[in-house]
């Protein structure tokens, strides 16, 4: 029987659950999907537990019906503006005979780099290895077998606010479903859309979600930086609603029908009608004004990401350019705006390494949850994984039944 993984993302605009199978040849197929509009979340954070449970239940039940599985365990992708990253260096003397570096030395220096003191309210999500160094030699890919007196490693530490992370896990546990692991949604998006060549050349992945914007970057074949902004498509919608004094529902429709990330000179004199609704009088608004409102918020988002990558000295290392994912990647003019603000070529990213449901395979808004399926198989030990399962997940939310296949059991 094929191995099963169920990936879940409890997002600001929607909750998505995917059932993935790994065939004997190693290929991953998406065999089930459930999607439900979100309620009770803002900026990727739970603000109404009961409503969040309802919409999560809806997505899981739909995935069970679609994939014909009983879901008892999921791999959870998380986001939120509280998620941050930093680089920490670990250093250790080489203790092997003739100062030859062993795997024990490597394990020791990685433990040192990963043991970081954070504020009491924060937890580590991932500790990702960047570069090793041997004495004065930097950017060593694999130090085992080399000779040297000192070994160091730089690790990217992704961390978030403990209670905010736990609240999302509690939503899932409220459905009597176990959480096998938790991963940063930005990392998952990168796993889904980045090719090995792009990883070597350097690439920046930006996931434009409803309440957050995740980013994850590779340079020289290793992770360079990552983080999350508490800004997303919902903020663009709110800006439109405030600018034109219209309901949120009308602002969302206006954004989808007539919106653009760029101010198009060809529509300078055009206007779009807004019908009367819920006590709001009907009117027409300038398309130029609409585009200006959207452009201001989206330009700010890309500017913040550019500033962060420049501060860490990696912006010039993205030879593979920028890949946009998430629902915001569908927005008119978004590619051109990203190229303008970041000074890099930009493309829309779609999941690369899976087959099955075309609705998932061909759409950038599902990159993060598809990547969570891939991540799940890696941490199951079926591939060479690169992540460390967060201890707070292991300690607080252990799986109920070790004998059950991860992700669920196939109905007979």
N, C-alpha and C positions, 0 to 999 in steps of 0.2 A: 504494500500500500504506500502511495506517495506521502512524503512528509508534508504536514500542513502548518501554515502560519496564519494567524489572524492579526492584521494590523489595524489600529484604531487611532484616529485623530479627532479630538474634541475641539473643533475650531470655533472661531468667533461667528462665522457666517453659516457653517454647516458642520455636521458630524459625519464622518465617513469611516466605514469598516470594510476592509478587503480581506478576502480569503485567498491565500496563495498556496500553490502546490509546487514542490520541487520534484521533477521527474528523475528517473534513474540516470539520465544523461546530464543532470545538473541544471537543466533549463527550468525557469520559473514560469508558471502559468497562473493568471488570475482567474479563479473559477467562481467567485462570488463577490457581490458588492451590496452594501447597504448605505443609503444616504438619507439624512434627515436635517431639516432646517434647524439651526441652533437657536437656543433660548437660554438665558441665564449666564451668558458669557460676555465679557468685554475685554478687549485687548489681550485675548488669549487666556484670561483669568476667570475663574468661576465666581460669579457674584450672586447667583441664586441656585442653591444646591438642588432643590426639587425640580426646577425646570430643566436644569442640566441633565439630571437623571432621566427625565422623560425623553428628551431628544436623543440621548445616548442609547437608551433602550430601543427607540425606534430604528436607529441605524443598525444596531446589532441584530435585532429581529429580522430586518430586511436582508442582512447578509446571511443569516441562517437559512432563510427561505431560498435565496438566490444560489447559495453554494451547497445547499443540502447538508449542512453540518450542525452539530450542537456545539455552540461556542462556550467554552469554560475558561479560556485563557486568551489574553491579547497582549500584543506588543504595542505600547502606547507612545505616540509622537506628541511632544509638548512644545509649546512656544510661549512667548510672553516678553514684554519689555523689560522684565527684571532679569532676564538671562544675559549674562555677560561673559567675557573671556579675558584671560590674561596669560602671559607666558612666564613660566617659572623654570629656573635652571637648577639642575641637580649636579653635584660634583662629588667624585669619590676617587681615592687613590687606587691604582691597579694592584691587586694583591696576588695575582697568579704567578707561577714560576716564570722566571726570566721576563717578568712584566708583560706577559702575553695576556691579552684581554679575553676573558671567558664569558660564557652566557651568565654565569653567576654575577660577574661584575656588571653586566648590562642590566640584569634584574635589579641589582642593588641600587644603581644610579637612577633607574626609572622609579623605584619606590621613593627615593629621596625627592625627586622632582615632583612626584605626585602627592607628596605629603605636605600640603600647603595649609597655612593657618588662615582661615576665612572668618569673617564676622559670624557670631554665634547663630544668626538667623539664616545662614546660607548653606547650601549643600552642593557638592560636586556632582555634575551630570556626567562629564567625560574628562578623561585625561588622555590626550592624544599626542603621540610622539612626533616631534618635528625633526630636529637634526641632532646627531651626536657630534662630539668633538674629542679628539685625542691630543693631549698636550696643546700645541699651538695650531693644530690642524682642525679647521672648522668644516662643517657640512659633510661629515662622514656618514655614509648610508648604513654600513654594517661594520661595527668595530671589532666583532668577534674574530680572533686570530691575529689582530694587529698588535704591535708592541708599543707601549707607552707607559708613562708614569702616572698620568691623570686622565680620567674619563669623565666627560660631562654630557648632559643631554638637555635640550630645551623641550618643554612640554606645554602644549596649549591646554589650559584648564578652563572648561566651561562650567559655570555655576549659576545657580538661581536661588530665589527665596524659598526656603524649606516649606513653609506653610502653603504658599501658592502652588507648589508642585504637589504637595500632599493632597490639596483640595481636589485637584484634577483626578488623582488616583482614587480618592474616596468616591468620586462620582461613579467610576467603574466598579469599584468594590460594592457599592450600594446595589448593584445588579447581580450580586453573587458571582461575579466574574473576576478571576485572578489577573494580576498584572505581572507578566513574566519579566519584563524589562521596560525601561523608559529611555527614550532618546530624543535629542534636540531635533525638531522638525527641519531646521535648516541643513543639518548634516544629512538627514534622510533625503531631502531634495537633491543634494549634491550626489549622493549615491545613485540616484535614479537617472540623472541626466548627463553626467560628466563621463567622457570617454577617457581611456588611458592616455591618449595623446594630449588631450586638453589638460589633464592633470599634470603631465610633464611640462607642458608649455606655460602653465599657470592660468587659472580661470577663476572668475568671481561669479558665484551663483546667488541671485537675489530672488527670494520668494515673496511675491506681493500678495499678502493675504487680506482677509476682511478687516481684522483688527490689529495685525502686526505685519512687520516686514522683516523676514529673516535673511541673513546673509552668511555665506560660508565660502571660503576661498582656499584654493591650492596654489602653491608656487614651488617650482622645482621638485614636483612630485610628492610634496608633503603638505599638510594643512598649514596655512599661513595665518588666518585670522577667522573669527566668527562672532556673531552677535545677533541681537534682535532689537528692533525699534518698535515702540508702542504706537506705531502709526500704520494705518492700512486703508483699504478701500472704504470702510465705514466713515473714516474721517473726511474723505473727499465728499461723500454723500452728505455728511453733517454740514460741511462748509457750504455746499450748494443750497441746502435747506435754509441756512441762516442768511445767506446772501440774497436769496429771492423770497424769503418768508413763505415757504411752502412746506407741506408735510414731508416727513422722511420718505414715505412711500413714493411720492411724486418726485422727490429729488433723486432717488435711486433709479426710477424709470427714465428721468431726464438724462442722467449720467450714461445709462446704457444706450439710449436711442440716439442722442445727439452730442455726447461728450467726446472730448479729445484731450490728450495730455499736452498737445501742442496748440498754440494759438494759430489757427489756419487763416491766412490772409484772404483766402477765397470765400470766406463766410462772414466777412466783416459786417455786411449790411443785413445778414439774415436774422430772422427771429423765429422762435419756436413757441407754439401755443401750449399753455398749461390749463387744463380744464378746471372748473370749480370743484372743490372736494372738501368735505368735512368742515364747513364753515370758512374755508379759504376761497376768496373770489378768484375767478378765472382771469388769466392775463397772458401776455406774451413776454418773453425775455430775449435779450440779445444773445446770439450764439457766441459772439466774441466774448461777452461778459462771462458766459458759462465756461468757456475754454480757459479764460484768465483765472477763474477761481480754481479750476482743477490743476492748471499748470503750476500755480503757486505752491500748492500742497505737495504735488509730486516732485517738483524741482527741489523742494526742501528735503524730501526723503532721500533722493539721490545725493544731494549735497552732503547730508550727514554721513552717508556711507562712504563717500569719497574722502571726507575729512578723516574718518576713522582709519581707512586704509592708507592714506597719506601719512598719518601720524605714526603708524606702525612700519612705514617704509616699504610697503608691498605693492602699492598701486601700479608702479612701473613694471612689475613682474608678471602681469597678466597677459602674456602673449596670446592666450586662447580667448581673450576678450571677456564678455559678460554674457551669462545665460539667465534669462528671466523665466521664472515659473510662478505658479499661483494664479488665482482668478484674475488678478490685475494685469497679467500678461496679455489678456485679450483686448485691453483698452486701446482704442485708436491712438496712434502717435506715440505709444509708450516706448517702442524700440528707438525711435528717433530722439526722444527726450533723454533716454538713458545714455545714448551715444554722445549727445551734446554735453550732458552734465558730467559724465565720467571720462570722456575723452577716449573711449575704447569701442571697438566694434561690438555689436550686441545682437543676439539671436533669441528666439523663443525656444525654451527647452521642453521636450516631451520625454516621458519614460522610455528608456532604450533597451533594457535588459529583460523585458517580460513580454509574454504574449497572452492571448485570451481575450477578455472583454475589450472591444475597440473603444468603448466609451471611456475607459480608463487609460488605455494605451496611447491614445492620440491627444490627450488634453493636459495642458501644463498645470491645471489646478489640482491634479491628483499626484503630482510628482512626489510630494512629501510622504503620502501614505503608501505609495508604491515603493518608495525607498525604505520605508519602515518594514515592508515585507522582506526586502533584501537584507536589511540589518538584522531582522529576526533570524533568518537562516544562518547568517554569519555568527551570531552569538550562540546559536545552537551547536556550533562546532562543526557545521557541515562545510564551511569555508574558513579561510584564515581571517578571523575577525580582528578588528583594531581597537575595540572599545572595552571599557571596564564597566561591568554592571554596577550601577550606583548602590552602595551599601544600604542606603535608606530604603531602597526597594526590596533588597534581599531580606533585610531585617524586619520590615513592617508588613510586607505583603507577599509572603511566601505562597507558592502554589499549593493548592489543597491536596492534589493527588499526583505524586511523581510518576505513577504508572500510566497516567493518561497521556496521550500524545499531545505535545504542545500545539495549541491553537484550536483543539477540538477533536471530536471523533466523527468519523463518517457514518451517516445513517445507512442502515442496511435495508 
